[in-house]
Amino acid sequence: MTHIRCDLTPAWAALKVAFDAGTNRFDLRTAFAIDPGRFERFSQGAPHVFADLSKNLLDVETEVLLLDLARQCGVQEHRDAMFSGEAINTTEQRAVMHWLLRYPPQTPENAAQEATKNVAHELSVVHSTMGAMLAYAQTVRDDESITDVVNIGIGGSDLGPQMTVLALDAFSTTGKRFHFVSNVDGHELDATLRRLRPESTLFLIASKTFTTIETMTNAHSAKAWFAGQGRTDTARHFVALTTNVAAANAFGISTTFGFWDWVGGRYSVWSAIGLPLAIAIGAPGFRDFLAGAHAMDEHFRTTPLETNLPVRLGLLDVWYRNFHRFPSRSIAPYHSAMKRWPAYLQQLEMESNGKQVDASGNALPYATSPVLWGEPGTNGQHAFFQMLHQGADVVPVEFVAVKKARHALEGHQTLLLANVLAQAQALMVGQVDDGGHRNFPGNRPSTFLLLDELSPESLGALIALQEHRVFVSGSVWGINSFDQWGVELGKVLAKNVQTRLASGDAKGLDGSTAGLLARLRS
């Protein structure tokens, strides 16, 4: 596999020359005025998603250079290595195969496809495990005595199922209530438990190792509450989503669903971690969710770079981060059910690409992941959009809109769509005001992702699109997007501080930590 870091390629140097020569002064309003075909040229369809990239600070010549950059960095070869099961997570010597979780069952037609021929032995196990998980989900759906499902996890074991269950609430047909507990702050669990009855609650403990400190603290507290209500049937009311079956059994759990070390936490909603979603929307809905993602996988795997949407988005991210030096991107989903979409993308992109060394451990001379942040529209318009329109910093915005509503309330959808179109327009065109206060500079870039409807298929495709986009930018930057060592140091230090909070021993601590520890103990 040929994999060259971006700053060592001729295309990187050419992009810098082009940027310094005038691309940095690119004006969208002028671009549309001189090119009537700009919208068609910079928009495209992909499975379940239509993308308008025309309001980005990008011309044809720049995109050609960016595509050259992808080729020279070996993005295609890196992609193919992932889909062939190579251990591209080099610091942990693991394959990266979350895509296999949504691969359809083997048939004579697809059994010999390049994407699975090296991992066919894994695929049968994946489908066996998936079948067992979906069958269990159906038993829970059919069990009228279970009214509440509580998912206890953190990171990808919380954000994925929580985001998707909320997003697909319109497809939830069980009448059950879903709760998500992640924070070790006891207020969250306590507030949840106060609304539950033990005899009608099912707890899902989601931890690959069954050792995650926040998850296991909450799990043991939930079990203590359950026992404190006089209940002894732990095995019926607790399920583990883990590979550590022995630890789950020791906890009192007999029903477990595992997954594999080639599934990273932030890519795990397709696995047993997606059990809350499977319970909510049923096995057919969950298979539709997987099918939408698989369609996007195939688009990414087989489509030429010029019309490959994850590639175009990932290269745009590199262009903005390293040449325009925009430090952040705002996420604006115009659908209230996607309220956790910004948080989900924060983990996906910032945990994947928030790195300062390349895959070989060498210090990088350029920035990588932007800061992602946002809120659903129209709420964001009455909060931070002031800064987006008139602030000193340029922040690219990524709008997500849904054409068809799943409600019958008159006028709402038209007003919502009018707002998202108008905000994207206003960011670009601006407004002149000699007095200054009502002056909008305009020329502020945005991307517009449009779904016909928010469904299991389209949500699956949209998530997979973002996964592959992160892969592309990480590949260009030459980093390992599939480890997350930055999560570990604070967790290690917390264990030490926890014992010191109990003992009061501040020996060897820095002055600030020692002072705060003393104040917390006083």
Buried (B, 14 or more C-beta within 10 A) or exposed (E): EEBBBBBEBEBBEBBBEBBEEEBEEBEBEEBBEEBEEBEEBBBBEBBBBBBBBBBBBBBEEBBEBBBBBBBBBBBBBBBBBBBBBBEBBBEBEBBBBBBBBBBBEBEEEEEEBEBBEEBEEBBEEBBEBBEEBBEBBEEBBEBEEBBBBBBBBBBBBBBBBBBBBBBBBBBBEBEBBBBBBBEBEEEBBEEBBEEBEBBBBBBBBBBBEBEBBBBBBBBEBBBEBBEEEEBEEBEBBBBBBBBBBEBBBEBBBBBBBBBBEBBBBBBBBBBBBBBBBBBBBBBEBBBBBBBBBBBBBBBBBEBEBEEBBBBBBBBBBBBBBBBBEBBBBBBBBBBBBBBBBBBBBBBBBBBBBBBEBBBEEEEBEBBBBBBBBBBBBBEBBEEBBEEBBBEEEBBBBBBBBBEEBBEEEEEEBEEBBEBBBEBBEBBBBBEEEEEEEEEBBBBBBBBBBBBEBBBBBBBBBBBBBBBBBBBBBBBBBBBBBBBBEEEEEEEEEEEEBEEBEEEEEBEEBEEEBBEEBEEEEE
